[in-house]
Amino acid sequence: MAQPFDVCIRGAGVVGRTLALLLARDRLRVALVAGPTAPAAAATDVRAYALNAAARALLESLRGWPDDAFATAVLGMQVCGDDGGEVNFSAAAQGAPALAWIVDVPALEAQLAEAVRYQPLVEVVDAPPQSAALTVICEGRASSARAEFGVDFDVTPYPQRAIAARLVCEKSHGQIARQWFANNEILAFLPLGGDQGNSVAIVWSVPQERAAQLLALSPEEFARQLGVASHGALGALTLGSERAAWPLQLARAGRWVGTHAGKSWALAGDAAHTVHPLAGQGLNLGLADAAELAAVLHERDYWRSVGDLRLLRRYERARKVDVLSMGLATDGLQQLFARGAGPLQALRNWGMNGFERSGPLKTWLARQAMGLRRT
């Protein structure tokens, strides 16, 4: 007779697989509910994640970090405002090997799937088992389990859509991430292909009606408009992939832990919270959820069940603080640059230039984003 599961994880994305591997390391039996899959998705996924040092260390400890060809170190970041404001960050100034790593999504998911395949305490299943004392919902922003368990999800939609694609550039990116705020739009170029690479992943947050227009353009015209928006920073551009788009939102679940039908549950990742992608912190927050929940369960008294609500509330309290602060920061920046020209435009660009010269404040913020909060 098969042994019962200790934990059921609903959602086999990056956060779900990472949490499964962490819990298995503590000798917990984990059922990982994969759900329906789209065979062609991996081949057409154009997304890339900006992962910080904390996320990298976590994934490396689980053998979930992809090869160097799929993880490009960011040595610098240049952020440009809409009226001469500019902020620059440097890994060298922080005494770090990189500010972040831009990671190819399909490669990361494949690496984690391989790690799960070789972990005997994790079993990939088609449906949730009844035996698990704790269910962790990692299904993403549109989670059906979250709704099934009656959890409120407070969503504030932005009047924007994000467009993602891959570009081939005339010039090398030099391992610099670039970002432009202008005309109620936010464009990011994320370096790919290693230290000599000339390809980038883009995330272009634009008003909804503008997104429809951009998606309808020919590849050549779309690339030309990107060249204009990026001020020709990397020379001539060529669209190297299909384009993907999705609506943007700020969202938080009212509760992150609770009980349903006599069993405990917890939320993690996008099922618990989403933020604007302008800071590239979405997956970093989700991986930090997985790490915190695993740590809380690891430190429990031997007689406590993994479904003990006192433990789970400890996890909820710890993570809500970080998520709230990041949500407020990204929402504030989005709202600030969503306002048009005029006195506020000059003020926000003056503020960017002042922040560039702020010394300790700039260093502190950089290290927060890098996942180096304790150093």
ABEGO torsion letter per residue (X at the ends): XBBBBABBBBEABAAAAAAAAAAAAAGBBBBBBAEBBBAAAAAABABBBBBBAAAAAAAAAAGABBBAAABBBBABBBBBBAAGBBBBBBAAAAGBABABBBBBAAAAAAAAAAAAAABAABBBBABBBAABABBBBAAEAABAAAAAAGBBBBBBBBABBBBBBBBBBABBAGGBBBBBBBGGBBBBBBBBGEAABABBBBBBBBBAAAAAAAAABBAAAAAAAAAAAAGGAAEBBBBABBBBBBBBBBBBBABABEBBGGBBBBBBEAAABBBBAAAGAAAAAAAAAAAAAAAAAAABBAABBAABAAAAAAAAAAAAAAAAAAAAAAAAAAAAAABBBEAAAAAAAAAAAAAAAAEAAAAAAAAAAAGAAAX
